[in-house]
């Protein structure tokens, strides 16, 4: 599914969301930053990041972010 129209944020604003991901010291920090960025970008109240383990056929939750 393709999104039409222009994004409601400038590229410079999106770069600010990438900074915490680039500064992550481990995978857990990276996933936590991803959850926060997605939540902010979508104006959501919460975001849950899960990883699919195809070998064992299950989802594992790895990070979450919730608005206060």
N, C-alpha and C positions, 0 to 999 in steps of 0.2 A: 504494500500500500504506500503510495507516494504522497507526500504532503505538498500542497500547492501554496503559492504565495511566498512572501518573504518572512523570515523569522522576525519575532518581535523584539529581538535583542541584537545589538551590534556585535561584531566579531570580537572587539576588545572586551566586551562583557563576558563572552564565552571563554576567553583566554583566562580570565580570573577564576573560572570554575576548574580549569585544568591545573592550575598551580598546586593545589593540595595533592592532586594525584601524582604530579611529577616529584613532589617532595616526600612521598610515602616511603617509609623505611622498610616496610614489609608488605606482604600480600594483604594482610588484614587491614592495614592503613589504606591501601589502594582501594579495596572494596568499600570501606567506610566513606572515603572521599567520593567514590562513584555514587553511592547511595545519596549523599548530601547534594551532589551536583544534579542528579536526576530529579530529586525532590524539588529543588529550587527551580530548575528549568521548567518543570511541568506544573509548578504551583500546587503541588500535592501536599497533603497533610502527613504522608508517610511514604517510605519506599523500602522495599525488601529486596535484597540481592541474593539470588540463589545460584548455585552451580549444579549443573546436571552431570551426574556420574553415569555415563552410558554403560560402562562395564557392569556395574552393580544395579543399574536401573532405579536410581533414586535421585531426589533433589536434596541438596544440603544448603541450608541458609547460612550465608557467610557474613552478611552485614545488614544493618537497618538504620534508618534515620527517621525521626519523628519530630514534628513541630511541637514546640513547648506549649 
